[in-house]
Structure formats: C-alpha cells, structure tokens
Amino acid sequence: MVKIRLTRGGAKKRPFYHIVVTDQRNKRDGRAIERIGYYNPVARGAEPRVQLDTARIEHWVGVGAQLSEKVDQLYRDAVKAAAEPAQAAA
C-alpha cells in the first residue's frame, strides 16, 4: 500500500521532515516514490513551517494512497489556510 508520510532529516535536536509518497513496507527514511513537501517544526522568524504540494497530495489520494495522521493534520491545516485568504477577498 502507498502511504504519504514524514521522513526525518536535519541535525540532532533540530528536526526537519520531508513529506514523501512511499510504499508502507519501506523504512522510515528509506526510498521514496516522490517528495511532495516539507515540515519544519522548529521554524523561526520568517521561515515557512510547512510547504505542501496539495495538488500532488490530491492526486495520490485519488489513486489510493493513505495519509499518516500527522500528514493528514498538516494537509487539513494547509487547505484551511489557503481558503481563508480567498474568503477574506470575497
């Protein structure tokens, strides 16, 4: 089964996660099919905390991929944040 999940990177005590599409049998930081964004939980100042390619996530979910809990939460927050400026402009 194909999953959309986080892979860990970054330095010790400074985590950085890539959001990837991978087979669920692969190791956490193993081979990925596609990299579709990142999550930086320790972002400071003007650094972006999350960057997602929502169109690619929708594509992969459409062909049967499943989101991990954290990626699902990040995706929902990104969609909500993208909808708020559109509502404010209307």
Backbone as a ProteinNet text record, in pm:
[ID]
protein_1_A
[PRIMARY]
MVKIRLTRGGAKKRPFYHIVVTDQRNKRDGRAIERIGYYNPVARGAEPRVQLDTARIEHWVGVGAQLSEKVDQLYRDAVKAAAEPAQAAA
[TERTIARY]
83.9	0	89.5	46	121	76.4	173	145.2	210.9	151	211.4	247.7	377.6	424.1	548.6	598.5	715.9	842.4	952.4	1084.9	1169.4	1248.2	1322.6	1457	1490.6	1620.1	1663.4	1760.6	1805.3	1910.1	1952.8	2058.4	1999.9	2087	2047.2	1981.1	1865.9	1787.2	1732	1744.7	1687.5	1618.7	1503.2	1439.4	1386.5	1384.6	1329.4	1270.3	1148.8	1081.4	1043	1068.6	1018.9	889.1	793.5	667.8	681.8	674.3	702.8	591.2	586.5	499.7	590	552.8	636.5	551.6	609.5	544.9	555	449.5	449.1	552.1	601	699.4	840.8	863.7	996.5	1024.7	1152.1	1192	1150.8	1146.4	1102.9	1181.5	1312.1	1396.1	1446.4	1375.8	1418.2	1374.5	1370.3	1338.8	1197.5	1184	1054.5	1019.3	891.4	844.1	851.9	805	802	807.3	876.9	882.6	784.8	688	581.7	572.6	672.4	671.5	763.2	754.1	833.5	761	808.3	754.4	872.8	880	988.5	928.8	924.5	858.7	930.7	1057	1132	1161.6	1073.3	1092.6	1086.4	1172.7	1177.7	1164.1	1108.9	1100.8	1018.2	1076.2	1004.8	1016.7	1084.1	1097	959.5	926.5	797.7	800.8	690.7	681.9	642.5	551.3	503	494.4	534.9	519.2	469.4	352.1	291	249	259.4	204.5	68.4	-36.4	-168.8	-224.8	-190.3	-239.3	-184.4	-57.7	2.2	-55.9	-85.1	-147.8	-284.7	-362.6	-495	-483.2	-382.4	-360.6	-334.2	-241	-204.1	-318.3	-395	-510.6	-614.7	-627.1	-720.4	-686.9	-559.9	-521.1	-501.3	-542	-545	-443	-360.1	-262.1	-332.6	-273.2	-327.9	-233	-289.8	-210.8	-184.6	-64.3	-38.8	-114.8	-127.3	-203.7	-147.7	-17.2	44.5	33	53.4	42.6	-102	-198.7	-339.5	-368.7	-316	-335.1	-270.6	-149.2	-80.9	-155.3	-205.6	-279.1	-407.5	-482.6	-606.7	-579.1	-473.6	-436.9	-397.5	-325	-282.2	-402.1	-497	-616.7	-699.5	-711.3	-787.6	-720	-588.5	-514.8	-525.9	-529.3	-542.5	-683.3	-782.6	-920.8	-951.1	-882.8	-909.9	-883.3	-768.5	-749.5	-851.9	-897.7	-998.3	-1130.3	-1164.7	-1289.4	-1278.2	-1162	-1142.7	-1150.4	-1106.9	-1108.8	-1250.4	-1336.2	-1473.3	-1565.2
-117	0	124.7	225.9	351.2	443.4	503.2	594.7	729.3	833.5	966.7	993.4	1005.7	1016.9	1103.6	1119.7	1202.3	1118.3	1176	1117.7	1220.9	1177.2	1269.9	1305.7	1431	1481.1	1584.7	1664.8	1769.2	1719.2	1808.4	1778	1727.5	1684.2	1640.9	1758.4	1734.7	1834.9	1945.3	1932.3	2027.2	1946.3	1886.6	1800.1	1877.2	1810.3	1862.2	1741.7	1753.2	1638.3	1666.9	1570.4	1576.1	1496.9	1544.6	1472.6	1397.3	1265.3	1180.4	1079.5	1032.4	922.2	800	692.7	573.5	449.5	335.5	208.9	190.8	144.6	134.1	35.5	-55.3	-153.5	-97.1	18.8	80.5	137.7	150.5	209	355.2	410.4	549.5	646.3	632.9	721.9	654.5	551.2	475.5	539.1	456.8	501.8	559.8	669.1	734.4	739.8	737.6	749.3	895.5	986.4	1128.3	1211	1322.6	1417.2	1530.1	1553.2	1649.5	1765.5	1782.2	1897.2	1875.2	1967.8	1954.6	2015.2	1979.3	2028	2059.1	2183.6	2228.1	2269.9	2179.8	2211.4	2316.8	2344.6	2443.3	2569.1	2602.5	2721.7	2847.2	2941.6	3067.4	3183.8	3292.2	3413.6	3396	3434.8	3430.4	3295.1	3198.8	3066.6	3001.2	2943	2872.9	2744	2716.1	2596.8	2474.2	2493.7	2382.5	2428.2	2340.2	2363.9	2233.5	2238.1	2118.6	2143.3	2041.3	2044.9	1976.2	2054.8	1997	1926.4	1973.8	1907.4	1765.1	1747.4	1613.1	1523.5	1580.4	1501.2	1453.3	1543	1504.6	1396.3	1407.5	1304.2	1168.2	1164.7	1037.4	978.6	1061.6	1011.4	958	1022.9	977.4	840.3	804.1	672.1	570.1	606.6	507.9	522.7	627.1	644.6	686	650.3	688.5	783.7	882.4	980.4	929.4	957.1	929.2	1033.7	1012	1104.2	1245.6	1259.9	1392.3	1462	1389	1448.4	1490.4	1410.6	1446	1576.7	1591.4	1714.4	1833.7	1817.8	1926.1	1962.6	1863.9	1886.6	1964.5	1924.4	1994.4	2139.1	2162.1	2298.6	2382.2	2321.8	2393.8	2429.7	2338.5	2366	2475.8	2469.2	2571.3	2708.4	2712.8	2838.9	2896.6	2811.1	2857.9	2910.8	2857.2	2900.2	3032.6	3061.7	3184.6	3312.6	3327	3449.4	3463.9	3353.2	3358.2	3408.8	3368.8	3415.2	3562.5	3605.4	3745.1	3837.9	3790.1	3872	3885.5	3789	3790.8	3884.2
0	0	0	-69.9	-78.4	33.4	101.9	213.2	186.6	239.3	239.4	385	411.6	549.7	558.3	680.3	706.3	707.1	656	674.4	746.3	841.3	925	863.8	879.2	837.1	938.7	904	995.3	1091.1	1176.5	1272.3	1404.2	1489.4	1622.9	1694.9	1752.6	1824.9	1734.6	1602.9	1504.7	1394.5	1424.9	1326.4	1206.1	1093.9	969.4	898	851.8	792	647.6	560	423.2	420.5	344	324.9	193.3	201.8	85.5	61.3	-62	-101.2	-109.7	-39.8	-36.4	-13	-39.4	-7.1	144.4	206.1	351.8	405.7	321.3	366.2	372.5	312	316.6	454.6	486.8	613.8	619.3	739.2	757.5	669.8	668.5	589.1	462.9	419.3	302.3	171.7	69.9	-65.4	-73	-146.7	-164.4	-312.5	-341.9	-479.3	-523.3	-434.9	-468.9	-340.9	-346.4	-235.4	-266.5	-177.7	-208.2	-110.2	-26.3	63.4	181.2	276.4	398.2	516.8	636.8	763.3	852.8	897.8	984.4	1118.8	1218.1	1344.9	1428.9	1398.8	1477.7	1396.3	1301.7	1218.1	1305.1	1273	1347.7	1251.3	1301.2	1221.4	1095.1	982.6	855	784.2	844.9	783.2	772.8	657.4	647.1	728.8	797.9	881.9	799.8	704.7	622.5	477.8	386.8	243.2	184.5	121.1	63.5	-80.3	-162.4	-296.8	-289.2	-260.5	-236.1	-358.7	-478.6	-599.6	-609.3	-574.9	-578.9	-469.1	-353	-246.5	-292.1	-352.1	-402.3	-509.3	-595.1	-697.5	-633.4	-538.2	-476.4	-395.2	-325.8	-251.4	-349.5	-464.1	-566.8	-623.9	-623.6	-675.1	-562.6	-439.4	-332.2	-221	-222.1	-114.8	13.7	126.5	255.9	325.4	394.4	468.5	609.5	661.2	802.2	884	1013.5	1098.1	1093.6	1108.1	1109.7	974.4	866.9	733.3	707	752.2	736.6	809.6	929.7	1007.1	935.6	886.9	815.7	686.9	616.4	491.9	519	620.5	653.7	692.9	770.3	808.9	686.8	591.8	471.7	384.3	371.5	291.3	357.1	490.1	562.8	549.1	560.7	548.8	408.2	307.5	169.7	143.2	212.1	192.3	262.4	372.2	448.2	368.4	297.9	219.5	107.3	51.6	-54.1	0.4	122.6	184.1	222.9	267.2	307.3	186.4	69.5	-51	-107.1	-76.9	-131.3	-57
[MASK]
++++++++++++++++++++++++++++++++++++++++++++++++++++++++++++++++++++++++++++++++++++++++++

